Amino acid sequence: MTPLVLSSGIDEVRKHSTWFLVIGIALVILGMIAIGYAVEMTIVSVLFLGWLLIIGGVFEVIHGFSRRQWSGFFINLLAGVLYAVAGVVMIANPALAAVSLTLLIAIILIVAGLFRLVVAFSTPLHHRGWLILNGVISILLGVMIWRSWPVSGLWVIGMFIGIDMIFDGWTEIMLALSVRRLAASGAG
């Protein structure tokens, strides 16, 4: 069953390889723009997240009031208010929200890196070296962000989004090109 699913997926990519290639190129270009305008991308991202929180909060409150007899009414109500207030705070001061979120990202990277190192050194794993490398890189990124904080708060989120877009774009490009090579060689 798996080869059939894989084959149909490859056939789909092969049929639309030009589209995958175009999307990949567009993502790489947009990622480079995002990195070039990392501060603006950070602010836009925080504003977008703020609006999502407000909308989610409104839906949560509506859901709570529409199910007042349910025992989870107050949880829905409090969660909705919390989401909405967090969203309003983010929209009211996106730079401060970005700086706060960036500090949280730095802390998460450091803790995740330490956790990876503990697991790598305490558990016999075949891929221990990669886990150690991953842990060290996470810790280094977290420390670099933290040491340049609060200034890093203005560009880190936009930079990370741009980097992610570039890698996603290159993944799409390489997928399209590899499927085209398979078709040209007659292997697929």
C-alpha positions as CSV (number, residue, x, y, z in Angstrom):
1,M,0.0,0.0,0.0
2,T,2.8,2.4,0.8
3,P,4.5,2.3,-2.6
4,L,1.1,3.0,-4.3
5,V,0.5,6.0,-2.0
6,L,4.1,7.2,-2.6
7,S,3.8,6.7,-6.3
8,S,0.5,8.6,-6.6
9,G,2.1,11.4,-4.6
10,I,5.1,11.5,-6.9
11,D,2.7,11.4,-9.9
12,E,0.9,14.4,-8.5
13,V,4.1,16.3,-7.9
14,R,5.3,15.4,-11.4
15,K,2.1,16.6,-13.0
16,H,2.4,19.9,-11.2
17,S,6.2,20.2,-11.0
18,T,6.1,23.7,-12.6
19,W,3.7,24.9,-9.9
20,F,6.0,23.4,-7.2
21,L,8.9,25.2,-8.8
22,V,7.1,28.5,-9.0
23,I,5.9,28.3,-5.4
24,G,9.4,27.4,-4.3
25,I,11.0,30.3,-6.1
26,A,8.3,32.7,-4.7
27,L,8.9,31.5,-1.2
28,V,12.7,31.9,-1.5
29,I,12.2,35.5,-2.8
30,L,9.6,36.3,-0.1
31,G,11.9,34.8,2.6
32,M,14.8,37.0,1.4
33,I,12.5,40.0,1.5
34,A,11.4,39.0,5.0
35,I,15.0,38.8,6.2
36,G,15.8,42.1,4.5
37,Y,12.9,43.7,6.3
38,A,13.1,41.6,9.5
39,V,11.9,44.4,11.8
40,E,8.9,45.1,9.7
41,M,8.1,41.4,9.3
42,T,8.4,41.0,13.1
43,I,5.9,43.8,13.7
44,V,3.5,42.5,11.0
45,S,3.7,39.0,12.5
46,V,3.0,40.3,16.0
47,L,0.0,42.4,14.7
48,F,-1.3,39.3,12.9
49,L,-1.0,37.2,16.0
50,G,-2.7,39.9,18.0
51,W,-5.7,39.9,15.7
52,L,-5.9,36.1,15.7
53,L,-5.9,36.2,19.5
54,I,-8.7,38.8,19.6
55,I,-10.8,36.8,17.1
56,G,-10.1,33.5,18.9
57,G,-11.1,35.2,22.2
58,V,-14.3,36.5,20.8
59,F,-15.2,33.0,19.6
60,E,-14.3,31.5,22.9
61,V,-16.5,34.0,24.8
62,I,-19.4,33.4,22.3
63,H,-19.0,29.7,22.8
64,G,-19.0,30.1,26.5
65,F,-22.2,32.1,26.6
66,S,-23.9,29.8,24.1
67,R,-23.2,26.9,26.5
68,R,-23.9,28.6,29.9
69,Q,-25.3,25.5,31.4
70,W,-22.0,23.6,30.7
71,S,-19.6,23.2,33.6
72,G,-16.8,24.6,31.4
73,F,-18.6,28.0,30.9
74,F,-16.1,29.9,33.1
75,I,-13.1,28.3,31.5
76,N,-14.4,29.4,28.1
77,L,-15.2,32.8,29.3
78,L,-11.9,33.4,31.1
79,A,-9.8,31.9,28.2
80,G,-11.7,34.1,25.7
81,V,-11.1,37.2,27.8
82,L,-7.5,36.3,28.2
83,Y,-7.0,35.7,24.5
84,A,-8.7,39.0,23.6
85,V,-6.8,41.0,26.2
86,A,-3.5,39.5,25.1
87,G,-4.4,40.4,21.5
88,V,-5.3,43.9,22.3
89,V,-2.0,44.4,24.2
90,M,-0.1,43.0,21.3
91,I,-1.8,45.3,18.8
92,A,-1.5,48.3,21.1
93,N,2.3,47.8,21.5
94,P,3.6,45.4,18.9
95,A,7.3,46.3,19.6
96,L,7.0,45.5,23.3
97,A,5.1,42.3,22.4
98,A,7.8,41.3,20.0
99,V,10.5,41.9,22.6
100,S,8.6,39.8,25.1
101,L,8.0,37.0,22.7
102,T,11.7,37.0,21.6
103,L,12.8,36.6,25.2
104,L,10.4,33.6,25.5
105,I,11.9,32.2,22.3
106,A,15.4,32.5,23.7
107,I,14.4,30.8,26.9
108,I,12.6,28.0,25.0
109,L,15.7,27.5,22.8
110,I,18.0,27.3,25.8
111,V,15.8,24.9,27.8
112,A,15.1,22.7,24.7
113,G,18.9,22.6,23.9
114,L,19.7,21.6,27.5
115,F,17.0,18.9,27.4
116,R,18.4,17.5,24.1
117,L,21.9,17.3,25.7
118,V,20.6,15.6,28.8
119,V,18.7,13.0,26.7
120,A,21.7,12.6,24.4
121,F,24.1,11.9,27.2
122,S,21.7,9.8,29.4
123,T,20.2,7.6,26.7
124,P,21.9,5.2,24.3
125,L,20.9,6.5,20.9
126,H,22.3,5.8,17.4
127,H,21.9,9.5,16.4
128,R,23.4,10.9,19.6
129,G,25.9,13.1,17.7
130,W,23.0,14.8,15.8
131,L,21.1,15.3,19.0
132,I,24.1,16.8,20.7
133,L,24.7,19.1,17.7
134,N,21.0,20.1,17.7
135,G,21.2,20.8,21.5
136,V,24.3,22.9,21.2
137,I,23.0,24.9,18.3
138,S,19.7,25.5,20.2
139,I,21.6,26.7,23.3
140,L,23.9,28.9,21.2
141,L,20.9,30.5,19.3
142,G,19.1,31.1,22.6
143,V,22.1,32.6,24.3
144,M,22.8,34.8,21.3
145,I,19.2,36.1,21.2
146,W,19.2,36.6,25.0
147,R,22.6,38.4,25.0
148,S,21.4,40.9,22.4
149,W,18.0,41.2,24.0
150,P,15.9,43.6,24.0
151,V,17.2,44.8,20.6
152,S,17.0,41.2,19.2
153,G,13.3,41.4,19.9
154,L,12.8,43.7,17.0
155,W,14.2,41.4,14.3
156,V,14.4,37.8,15.5
157,I,10.8,36.8,14.7
158,G,11.0,38.3,11.2
159,M,14.4,36.7,10.6
160,F,13.1,33.3,11.7
161,I,10.0,33.6,9.5
162,G,12.2,34.6,6.5
163,I,14.6,31.7,7.1
164,D,11.7,29.3,7.4
165,M,10.3,30.6,4.1
166,I,13.6,30.2,2.3
167,F,14.1,26.6,3.5
168,D,10.5,25.8,2.6
169,G,11.0,27.3,-0.8
170,W,14.2,25.3,-1.4
171,T,12.4,22.2,-0.4
172,E,9.7,22.8,-3.0
173,I,12.3,23.6,-5.6
174,M,14.3,20.5,-4.9
175,L,11.2,18.3,-4.9
176,A,10.1,19.7,-8.3
177,L,13.6,19.3,-9.8
178,S,14.1,15.7,-8.4
179,V,10.8,14.6,-9.8
180,R,11.7,16.1,-13.1
181,R,15.0,14.2,-13.1
182,L,13.2,11.0,-12.2
183,A,10.9,11.5,-15.2
184,A,13.8,12.3,-17.5
185,S,15.7,9.2,-16.5
186,G,12.7,7.0,-16.9
187,A,12.9,5.7,-13.3
188,G,9.5,6.9,-12.3
